[in-house]
Amino acid sequence: MRLYESCWVEIDSQDMPAQVRRDRINPAAFNVGAFQYDIDGRPMRTSPDAPRLVRVLSIQAAREAGLRQDYNENRLYGT
C-alpha cells in the first residue's frame, strides 16, 4: 500500500473512509484523522496506537462512493 496526498483509505473497524493529507511539517508523514502514517501506511512513532489502514481506494471506488476532495461527511451520511 502506498499513500499519497488526497487519497481515500479504509480504516480497520471504521465504516467511513478517511482522506489522507501530507503533513505540512514532516513531508515523510501522512495524516489520517488524528494519526500519522508513513508512505507505506504504517503508523509513525508519533501514533503508536493508530488503527490499521486496510486499503487505499481506487479513484473509481472513491467516485462511486461519492467521495471528493471537498468531502462533507455530514452531507453524505445525513448526520
N, C-alpha and C positions, 0 to 999 in steps of 0.2 A: 504494500500500500504506500502510495506517495501522496502527501498533502500538498496543496497549492492554494494560493490566495483565492478566496471566494468559492471554493468547492463546498459541497454539502456532504456531510458524513452521517452515518447511522451510528448511534452510541448504544452500547450494551445496556439493556434494561430501561431504555427510554423509547417512547412511542414516536416522538417527533425528531426529524433530522435537525442537525445544527450546522451553521455555516462556519467555515474556517476563515480566520483572519491572521495574516502575518503580524507578529509582534513588532511594534514600531521601535522599541528599544533594542531588542535582541533579534536580528534578522534570521537566526537559526531556529527560532521558536515560532510555533503556530498556536494561536489562541482558539479554543473551542469552549465557548462559555467562560467559566472562571478558571479553566485548566489550560496548561501548556503542554504541547507535544512537539517532538522533533519531526523532521520531514518524513520519517518512516511511520509516523503515527504512534510512536512510543511515548509514554509520559516522561516529561522532563523531571529533573531532580526537584524543581520548584513545585511540582504537582504529583507527589508520590501516590496519592490515593485517587488519581484521576480514573474515570471509568474507561473501559476498553473501547476503542473505536472498532466497529465491526467491518465497515466498508465505506469507500468513497462512492457516492452516487455518480453514475454517468450523467452527462449533460442531458441526454434523453430522459433518464429516470427523474432527474430534477424537474425538467419541464413538465413531464406527465403528472408529477405530484403538485404542480402549480408553484414551485419554488423559484424565486427570483432574487436578485441582489437586494432589491428594496423590500424584501420579505417582511410581512407583518403577521406574526403567528396568531394574533388576536382576530384578525380579519378572516384568516383561513380556517381557523378552528372554532370560531364563534364564542370565544371566552372573553 
